[in-house]
């Protein structure tokens, strides 16, 4: 079905996925970083970390693309949507499928450009770090890696099943019939732990250990759950190993005593993520813009749509914007602006 496949945004995740696919069939790795593209073509895609191998690949800058592709696996950050969507559109036909593994709610932007029927979502359940041109590090154990895959309306299509086979060249793929509910579940983790990791300049463990940061995370989670309920979307439970966690229950607190139970749950559920550092924080450390508008920003946007207050999430966005613009410096001192959450219930 798919003769020509491209990974659009072959950074840390795209390099590793592309390397696995390239072992089995044609795939072009597209990236704007010319030094990275040159290294991939010269030395192959090198994977290190929890998996180690090198495989020859074909890599291109967007300007070097020719003809049309049947499938784009889209992994660039949403910050680059304007350019990337235009570039993919210029090299697609009326049946090209677009499968996004980006953070946030990326299907919404692709739907506007290409229509719901041509868009698939594949939330990525593994981590990676860009090391140097041509080299990416897998930061999740091989056994823990997986994708979730779905259509926007929950239907199981031939295209979906074909993409599933392609992603399975790397790791197991679970099909979801409630992709958008799953997306909000994933976004909750990013908006809470990643948002506060960025504010305080620390790991997820630092967030969970700090009373102000973890209280803010709990409150952001509740804001998201209430906004999603107002939208009429059913959030999917989070699956970690054999355990299942329902965020609509975990974040349903109405007083300080119940909030403390939520905080205890956060600390127990996310023990395996303690060492993680938000990708938004990593971007700011490099002097780059981050995806705050596509993570916490989505919560605020949905809250405004339905009249659901999101004051804690709004404050996180405000602080991160100051960090982006150089008006403030990274560090734990930014938590002073979050002290208003102490007695929020």
Buried (B, 14 or more C-beta within 10 A) or exposed (E): EBEBBBBBBBBBBBBBBBBBBBBEEEBBBBBBBEEBBBBBBEBBBBBBBBBEEBBEBBBBBBEEBEEBBBBBBBBBBBBBBEEBBEBBEEBBEEEBBBBBBBBBBBBBBBBEBBEEBBBBBBBBBBBBBBBEBBBBBBBBEEEBBBBBBBBBEEEEEEBBEBBBEBBBBBBEBBBBEBBBBBBBBBBBBBBBBBBBBBBBBBBBBBBBEBEBBBBBBBBBBBBBBBBBBBBEBEBBBBBBEEEEBEBBEBBBBEEEEBBBEBBEBBBEBBEEBBEBBBBBBBBBEEEEBBBBBBBBBBBBBBBEEEEBEBBBBBBBBEBBBBBBEEEBEBEBEBBEBBEEBEEBB
